[in-house]
Amino acid sequence: MPIKYVPFYPEPIEGQALLNNFTRTRRALTYRDNDKPVQRILRGMPLYEVDKVEQVGENPDGNLVIRGECLSACAYLKDRGIQVDLVYIDPPFASGANYAKKIYLRRNPKVAQAIEQAEQELNDEELQAFEETMYGDIWTKEAYLNWMYENLVAIKSVMSPTASIYVHLDWHIGHYVKVLMDEIFGEDNFQNEIIWAYDQGARGNERFARKHDTIFWYSVSDTYNFFAEKILVPYESGMTKWRYTKGLQAGKEMPEGKVPSDVWDIKFNSMTERLYDTEKPYELIEKIVRACSDENMVVADFFGGSGVTAKVAHDLGRKFIHVDVGINSIQTTRDRLIAAGASFDILEVRDGVALFRNPAQTMEKLATLIPGLGKAEGLDDFWAGAIQDGKNGMIPVYLPNLLDHRAKLLDLPQINRIVNEQIPNLPDGVKKVIVYYVDIEDEKEARAFIREYGNPLVEVELRDLKTVLHEIVLNDEVDYTLTETAEGGWRVEITRFYSDRLAQKIEAHNQKLQLNAGKKKTRQRKLEETAEEGEESPTEFTPLEISENGLELIELVSLDCTADDGPWHSDVEIKIDKKGYVIRDGVKTKEYWDATISSSRKPLRLKIRNIAGDETVVRVEYE
């Protein structure tokens, strides 16, 4: 349950609706979903408990990396009076696609020395890898716009009076969101529709090639930060210089160049290595940060991805706030910022869900966590399935959609939908249903509603989903040896690592490869009669194999020599990149990992991060 609800605005505006600008959208758009977003906004943003899980450096500027949803992160910031001066967000585009991350197995340290002696380095295509879903970008327009409306209002509530927001979208949903932003920030505070043009993407076979994204820039008021002199571009040959009075001293001739137009031609992959498929170029975000913020101002990204915004802000002397719901985003950003020499705190919002790595993966796994849950005839998609019980027969089960934050809260409207819409349509003979929830608005009130308005012949059992998730999340297994060195330091050697979650994932990957190989063989047999001599036949699949010690599943090893409890302090850490090379305390090397990590101080805790992002912490034991 939330601790409380934090108002979006300091005081309600008397006599003015929150959706206040126009009535035409009541016919053209149905994103309000019967005014439910307005009801939630009037209630406020849910504020949950927040844990500080790691401190990197002294962090005098209060830089934050927050794992949680945009709404709950804004509630935390607003409750603590933290304001931001510039927001850049690159939210899902409602593109209808699922996005996956390629997970690479590392070189096993036990064979690294032989590889190093042979001076062998594999290309990316030769590395063993499998994929995991990062997030799903599949929405109806109504659901997406509901979600964006609440997020944008929440973000506005933590913006300073001179702040700006840049929202990065494309053709899928961008112009619908433009309507929302007119409503939330005011049409008069629209500053630019920026076109980011790039030479990447599909060719134009049936239409003109789509080669641009759109970025909407709005301010909170008519007094906003814009530092024109920091983003000048050279004058074109023969161009007459002109005067600019808002960003510079009045009447002073523009030095060295002109303010760029709203069309930006920036290469898509201007960074040396993109860590996310949807990662945006450093140069693009740098231009935004330079234009609308100054040193020591706060730059925030509430859909932070791989952390480019936070990295740009740090490099340019700004404070930063990075927010994302996925653990891989938090870890990628953490490692990127450590390599840049930044200091910050990592916070985790306790919103009631022990997510695996991100909501998409949790939903994939969720149905398998309920004992006995399976598909059943006669049930529509509202129900996740049913449990077959000897006493009650078929018991339909409802699971909330964790990809939609609105579904996490079981309130009276949802109870009413279950009791008066879904239960009456169940097959005859159903005596009981089970309703799982993450948070419940008022359990006593919900049970009273069920007793008064429910079918007395159908029992409705309410269950807390958090207990299910808590019981099944298992730590990886780590074996190690600890020795004191002749110099008085300490050496930890990892001797065995086992991850049941990764083992299951790799097994599922191998089964998929085997199935595809079987299909290829079937096609080959059909073509054998017409195949020409010397023609190559489909190759057998090569399964991913985990060694007995499992060390190729390790991505990062860290030692905390400061505290044996509370927030993590990474006093020494080694990260192993996908080719097996060591990154020591953020510095890349050409050394292969030898399964050890050393410290001049006595280690108190050991942390292992596997290649998919799961982290296991153990206290170091001494004889």
N, C-alpha and C positions, 0 to 999 in steps of 0.2 A: 504494500500500500504506500502511496506517496505520503511524505511527512505532512505536506500541505500543498495548496495550490497558490501559485504566485501570480498576481494580476499582470496582464499584458501591459496595461497602461497604469500610470500612477493614480489617475482618477478617471472615472467614466465621463464621457462627454455628454452633458445633459441634453436630451432631446435630439440626439443624433445617432443613428444606427451605425454599427460598425461597418456594414456593407452599405456605403452611403452615397456612392457617386452616380449611379444610374439605375433605371428600372428596366432598361431594354434587355439586360442579361437574364432577367427572370424568364424571358421567352427564349433567348438564344443559347444560354448556358444553364445546365442543371447541376453545376458543381457544388451547390450549397447542400445537396442531399437533405432536403427538408429542414434546412437551417441547423442541422446538427453541428457544423463547425462553429456557428455563432454561439450555440449553447456551450460548447466546450471552451470557447474563448472567453465567454462571460464568467465561466467557472475559474479559469486561469490555467497556467502551465503547471504540470505535475512536478513537484520538487521531491526527489528521492535522496536518500543518503548517498554520499560520495566518498569513496576510499582513495587515499593517496597511496598508490601502489609502488611508485618509484620516484626518487629524486635524483636528477642528474645535475651535478654542480651545485653552486650556492643559490642560483636563481634569484638574484635581487630584483629582477624586472617582473617577476610573477608570470613568466611564460608558462602556458598550459598546453598539454596534449591530453585530450579527454576522450575516453571511450564511452560513447553513449549516443543517443539520438539527438538531433538538433533541438527538439522541443525541451527535453530534460536538461540539456546543456545550457540553453538560454535561461531556464528557470534557475539553475545554479548561479549563473553569472548575475542575473538580475537580483536574486536574493542577497548577493554579496556586494551589490552596488558597483559591479564591474561594467564599464562601458567600452565599446569598440569604436574606432575612428574610421575603419575601412573594412568592408566585407567583400570578399570574392567567393562565390560559390559556383561549383560545377556539378549540379545535382544530376540524378538520372534524367535521361532525355525522353522517357516513355517511348523508347525505340522498339520495344517488342522483342528484345534479345536478352539472352542470359550471358553473363560475362564470367569467364573462367581464368584461373591462374595456372600456369604450368609449374609443377613442383618437381625440382631436380634432385635426384639422389646424389649425394656427395661421394668423393673418392674415399674408400675405406682407408683409414690411416695405416692399417697393417700392411697395405701394399703401396703406400705413397712413396716410400723410399725407392722401391724398384722403379716406379714410374718416373721419379725425378732423375734417377741415374740414366734412364733411357731417353730423357728429355722429350717425353711424349706429352703433347697437349691436345685434348680432344676439342673438336668444334661443337657448337651447341647442338647440332643435329645428331651428333654421336652420343650425347649424354643421355643417360636413362632418366625418364621423366614420366609423369602422369598429370592429369588435370583435375582441379577442383573448382566447383562453382563458387564465385565470389559474391555475386548478387544478381538478382533477377530484375530486369527493367521492363517488366510486363505489367501494364496497367490498363484499366479503362480510363478514358479522359476524365470522367466524373471523379473517380477515386484519386487520380493523380492531382487534379486541381484542388480537391478538398485538402489533400496532404500538403500541397505547396502553399495553399492559402494560410493554413495554420503555421507552417514553418516561417513564412515571410513575415507574418504578424509578430511571431515570437522574436525573430531576428531584429525587427524594427524596434522592439521594446528594449533592446540592449545597445542600440546605436546612439552615439553622442549627437548633440544638436547640429554639429557641422559634418557629420559622417556621410559617406556614400556607400552604395551597394552596387556591385556588378554581378549580374546573373547570366551565366554562360549556358546557352541552349542551342538547339538547331531547329530544323524545319518540322520535326515531329510534333512539338508542343509549344514552341517558343512564342507564337503570337497569341495563343490563349493566355500564357503567363503574362504577356505584356498587358493584357486587359486587367488581370489581377493586380499587377504592380501599379497601374494607373489608379486603381481603387484604394490600394493600401498606402501608397506613398504620395498620391496626388498627381494628376496630370501635369501640373505646373512644375513638379520636381523631376520630371523626366529630362535628362540631359542629352543622352546620345543612344542611338542604336549602332553599335560598333560591329562592323563586318570583319571577321578574321578569315582572310582568304589563304588557302593553302593548296599545294599541288600534290594532293594525295586523295585516294578514294576511288570509287568505281568510275569506269568510263561511261560516257554518254552514248548508249546504244539506241535507246528508245526516247530519250529526252536529253536536255542539256546536263552535262556532268555536274553533280552536286559537290562543290569545292569550297564551301564556307560554313562557318558557324556564326551565330548571332549572340552578342553580349549586350544586355540592357543595363544602362547606367542611370540610376536614380539617386538623388540626394534626399536627406530628411527634411531639409528646409531650403530657402533661397540663399542661405549663408552656408557655404560648403567649402571644403578644402580642395583647391586645384592649383598645383604648383607647375605652371606652364613652362617655366624656365628650366625644369628638370627633364623635360621630354622633347626638347627641340630637335628638329631634323634639319639637315642642310638645305639652304635655298637652292632651287634649281637655277641653272645658268640663265642669266638675263632677267630673273624675277625681281620686281621692285620690292624693296624692304618696306614693311609697314609697321605701324605702332600698335602696341598691345597694352592696355591700361589696367586690366583686372588683376592679373597675376604678378605684374611688375610695377615698379615705381611709375606713377602717372606721367605720361608723355615721353617715357624713355624708349628709344628705338630698340626693337627686339635684337638681342645679340646672337650672333653665330647661327641663327636659323629661324625656323617657323614652327608653330604648333602643328602637329600632324593631323591629318584628316581622320574621319571615322572609318576608313577602310585600311586595315592593317595586313600587309603581305608578310607573313612570318612562316617559315618552314615548320612543318608539323613536328618533325623530330629534330629540334635544335639542341637537344641535350645529348650527351654522349651515350647514355643508356636510359631507356624508358623502363621504369619499374612496374608500371601498370599499362595495360593496353589503352586505357582512356586518359592517360596522363597528358597534361597540356604543357606546351613549351615554356621553359624558364623565361625566355625573352618576352613572351606574351604577358605573363603575370608581372614581370618586372616593370613593364611599361605602366600597368595599372597602379602598382604600389608606388612608383615614383610620382605618378601624376596626382594622386589623391591622398597621400600621407606624407608626413615628415618624420624625422628621426624621433624615436621614443614614443611615437603614436602606436596604437594597438591595431594590428591587422588580424582579422579572423576569417577562417574558412570552416564552415559547418558541415561540409561534405568533403573532407580533406584529402581522401585518397592517399596518394603516395607522399604527400607532404611538401609539394613544390612551393605552395604559398607560404608555408611556415619557413622554409629554407630561404626563399627570396626575402621575406621580412627580416629574418636574422641577418642575412648578408648585407642588407641596406640599413641596419641599425634600428629596425623597428622591433616592438614587442609583438609576440604572436600568440594566437589561440588556434589550435588545430582540433577539430572534432570529427569523429567518424565512429560508426557502430561496429565496424569490422576489426577484429584483432590483428589481421594482417596489415591493415592500414596503420594501426598504432605502432606496430613493430617496424614496418618499413620507414615510417616517419621518424621514429626514435633513432634508428640506426643512421638515417640520413643526417639528422640534426647533430648527433654525437660526432660524426665525421666532420661536420662543419664547426665544431667547437662550441655549440650552443649549450646553455643550461636551462632546465625546465623541470616541471613536475608532471608526472603522468597520473591522471585521475581516472577512476572507473565508477560510472554511475550504477548504483545498485537498484536497477529498475525492476527487479523481481525475476529476471530471466537469466539463468546461467547458460548463455549462448555458447555453442561449440566454438565456432570461429566467426561466424556472421549469421544473420537471420535466415538466409537462403539455405545454408547447410543445415541449420537447425530444423527447418521445416522438412527437408528431405529425410531427416533421421527420426523426426518426432513420432510418426505413426508406428515405427518399429519399437518404440520404448514402452508402449502400453501392452502389458501382458494379455495375450489372447485376441488382440484387436486384428480384425480382418475385414475384407470386403463382404458385403451382404446385399442380396437382391432386394429391390423395393425401396432402397434409400437413395435420396437425391444427394447432390454434392455438398449440401449444408453439413452433412454428417461425415466424419472421417472414416467411418466404418462401424462395425458392431462387434461385441463380445458375445460368444455363445455360452450361456449359463444353464446348468442343469435345473435350477429352480425357477428362474425367470425367463428362460428361453433367450431370444435375441435382445441384446441391450445396445441400442444405438449410442454412439459416443461423439460428442462435439469437442473439437479442438480449436482454439483461437488461432487465427492467421498471424503469426509473429512478424510477417513482412508488412503488416498494416498496424501501426501503433495504436490506432483507434480500437482494434479488436482485443487489445490486451486488457482493457477495462470492461468487466462484466457489470453493466448497469441495468436499470429497470427497462429501458427500451429494448435491450437485447434479450432480457428475461421474457419480456412480453412477446417478442418475436418467436422465441423457443416454445413458450407455453401455448400461445394462441394461433401461431401460423404453422410451425413445424410439427409439433406433436400431433395435432389433429390429422395430419397427412401421413402419419406412419402406418405401416401395415397393421392389420387387425392382430390382436393378441400381444402386442408390445406392452409389458407391464412396468418397464423401468428404462430411464435414460440416464446417462452420465454426462455432466457438463463440466469440462475443465476450464479453469480460468487462471490468468496470471495475477491480475488485481481485481478486486471486487469493490464496487463503490460503497455498498452497505449490505453486509451479509445478512444481518437480522431483517432488514427491510426486504431483501430479495427473497428470503425464505417465507416471510409473511405474504408476499405477493403470490408466490407459488401456491401456498395453502389456500388463499382466497380465490384465485382466478384459474388455478391449474385443474387438470383432470384428476379427480381423486383416485382413478383406477391406474394412473401412470405415475410412478414415483420419479422425482427429479433429484438425483444425487449430485451435489456440488463438490468438486475436488480441486485442490490447489495444484496446478501444474508444476510449480517450483519444486515440490517435493520429489516429483518424478525425475526432473532434470538433475536435481542434486544427487540422487541415488545412483545415477548411471554414469556420471562423469568421473572417470578413473584417471589417476596420474600415470604417466609413463614410468617404467622401471629403470633405475640407474644403479649400476655397480661401479665402484671406484676404489682406488687405493690412495693413501695419503702418506707422504714421506717428508721428513725434514731434510733440507739440503745442507751441504757442508757450509754454505755461506750464511746459514741461519734463516733461510727462507722456507717456503713450503711448495710442494709439487703434488698436484692432483692428477692422476691418470684415470681416464674413463676406460673401464675394461669391458663393460657390456651395457647395451641400451636396448630396451624393448618397448614398442608402442603398439598396443592392441588396436587402437584406432587406425594407425597407419597400415598395420598388417591387413586389416579388413579392407581398407581402401585399395591397397595394392592388389589384393586378391580379386576384388571386383573389377579392377582395371585389367588384370590378366584374363579373367573370364570373358570380358568384352572383346579383348583381342582374339581369344580363341574362337569365339562365336563368329567374328568377322573373317577369320582365317578359314573357318568351315564354309562360309558363304563363297569365298573365293575359290575353294576347291570344287564346289558344286558348279560354279561358272566355268572352271577349267575343264571339267569333264565334258561339258556341253560343247566346248570349243575344240576338243582334242581331235575330232575327226577332220576338222578343216585347218588345224594349226600347221604351219609350215615347219620344215625341219630346221632346228637351231633356234626356234623361238623360245624365249625364256618363259618358264612357268611361274605362277605365283609362289613367293617364298613363304616358308613356315614362319609363324610369329615367334618372337623371342620374348619370353615372359620376364617381368621384373623379378629379381630375386634378392632377398635380404640375407646377408651373411649371418653367421651364428652370433657374432658379437653386435651386429646391428649399428655399428658406428657410422655407417654411411647415411643414417637417418638424422644425424645431428647437424644443426645449422649454427648454433651459438652456445658457448659455455661461458658462464660468468661467476665470479666469486664476490661475495659480500664479506668484507673484513671489518665492517663498521658496526653492524647490528645483526642480532640473531632473530629479530622479529620486526614487524612493522614494515614501512616502505623500504623497497629494495635500494641498495647503494651498490652500483656496479664498480667496485674498486679495480678489478681487472676483468677483462673479457676478451674472448677470441671468437670471431665470426668466421665461418667457412663459406666462401662463395661457391657458386654452382660448379666451378671447375676444380674445386678442392683447395684453393689458395687461402691463406690465413689473412684475415683483416684484424689486426691487433689494436685494440682501443681506438678503432675508427681509421687506422692507417693501413692501406693496402700493401701487401708484400707479395713476393713470388715464392713463398715457402709453403710446402704442403703440411697440413696439420699432422702431428704425431700422437694425437689422442691425449695430450697433456695440457695443463695450464698451471702456471707458476705465479707465486705472489711473495713479496717480501714480508707481508704481514700474515698473521694467522687467520686463515679463512674460517668464517662462522657458518656461512650458507653457500650452497652450490645450486646454480640454476642451469637447466638444460632446456634449450628451445629446439623442437624438432623441425624438420623441413617444411611442415605444413603450418607451423606457428604455435602449436601447443607448448606450454611451458610447465616445467616441473621443478619445484624447489624442494631441496632436502637440507636438513641441518647436518653440518659436517661433524662426524663423530671421531673422538680421539680415544685411544686406548689408555 
